[in-house]
């Protein structure tokens, strides 16, 4: 036990890693548990194999510290005999032993409970992270159309050096999903749908998403940012985010925390692409400029080294390994530019703070970034939505090849 790494919680508690680096720290009664949710089964979301263990993420958020059992399945989804006893730590996470032949895995509370449908075990055994800097977007939900904000968010952080995105959704329109699927086609994002058979409001999925993003990024990315769709990490001094990350040469620095300033977003985004001018006029960074002062650590956001964090919450790590450190990034170097939707949303209490975070002033992003981002966004959106059409007679030729009539011929 003396050589095992210590986990240090944000409130000062320390404990050792146990069971061959399965980060199982028994702090029963911790505030991490979401005791307002009522799951009665673990509900596995994803699984990742590492050299020493398999990490399983759950959608249940009320089982912190509970004893559970890892159930293994082969390539034909036939259950293997070996069951591994473990503990839920951190919330919504189980560390399981590796098993020869295991391709799928599920989690049950009782050793002989009927397991929920197993999930595939994804490989995270590599010589190093596949990506230098990736971004996770918090769950998408709600009635406001998202395609403008999605392309704005992704293309902005691509310009900042991000090479992959994990996008979490509860519900989006079919129109918005076309854009997301196009990013999947080009290998730039993975879409993770958040759902199980227990009710909760859409906004209540945020912590499950944060935990899954953290665990999904271990051995996948060296650095990962955890952001909402309305947030952009804005670097100063003509830096990109990756330029700043390149300056972090101390391996013990594993968390970069950024202050936030609000930019008031007082109209909703359009539902569809109509033309170049309509789209450009509605890009978030071109339309909204009424900016608050920089907040004094109100709702900060983080870039993390995923493998060095023991537990995460929305705004910062709740537990890191002892001896590691974080940096509070000066607003002179960078801030989170948070386009706060004041037209409503699920968390309306946040909007009540709008008058408390002034004074406000008119600001804009760097002109060079503005130009490059405008070009990148409209190129992508036109590739997806600006469909090339043909005269009626040409379309009828295509239909006639299949023995059909195009609807345009019926209008004559």
PyMOL commands that set and color helices and strands:
alter all, ss='L'
color gray80, all
select helices_A, chain A and resi 147-159+174-185+202-217+241-246+276-282+284-287+306-308+348-356+367-385+392-400+407-410
alter helices_A, ss='H'
color red, helices_A
select strands_A, chain A and resi 6-9+14-16+44-49+54-58+67-73+79-87+93-96+104-108+119-123+131-140+164-169+189-193+221-227+231-235+253-258+260-265+290-291+301-304+309-312+317-321+325-329+334-341+361-362
alter strands_A, ss='S'
color yellow, strands_A
deselect
rebuild
show_as cartoon
